[in-house]
Amino acid sequence: MRVIFDTNILISYLLTPQGSSPINMIVEAAIVGIFTLLVSADLLEELKRRIATKPYL
């Protein structure tokens, strides 16, 4: 299965990477290879911009 995450999902995971929320479980599933995470260049650019404006990330 292939999945595309919204930037908000990735930022939510960055804020609480050690939890048991549904977002954490989904991201962890991608990390261990349960499904293939598809990432576009646009998504990476948006993520970089949003992280740059939030020093706590």
N, C-alpha and C positions, 0 to 999 in steps of 0.2 A: 504494500500500500504506500502511496506517495502522499505527503501532506505539506501544505504551505501554512506557516504560522504568520499571524499578524504581528506587527512590531510590538503591540501592547502585550502580547503573550510573552515575548522574549524579555521585555522590560519587567513585567511582573515576576518572571522567574529570577531575574537578576536581583530584584529587591528581596526576595525570600527563597534562596536556592536550597535551603535545608528544611523544607516543610512537607506536609502531606496533603497539600491542596490539590485539586484536580489539575491545575496548571503545572504544578511541579511534577505530578505523575506523568502527564503527557510529554513534557520536555525530557524527563528522565527516560521515557520509553524511546524517544528519538535518539538519545545519547547511546543507549545500549543496542540500538539497531532493530527494534521491533517494527519500525516503519522507516521509510526514507524521507528525510526532511529536504524539501526543495527550497532553495534560497535564491532570490533574484538580486541582481546588482542594485536595483532600486530599493529593495528592502534593506540591504546592508547600508546604503547611503542614508536612508531615513533613520536607521538605528544609530549610526555614527553621529548624525546631527542631534538626535534627542539625548544621547548619552553625553555629548559635549556640553549641553546646556544644563545638565543635572549632575553636579559634582559628587553627589552621594552615590552615584552608580559607578 
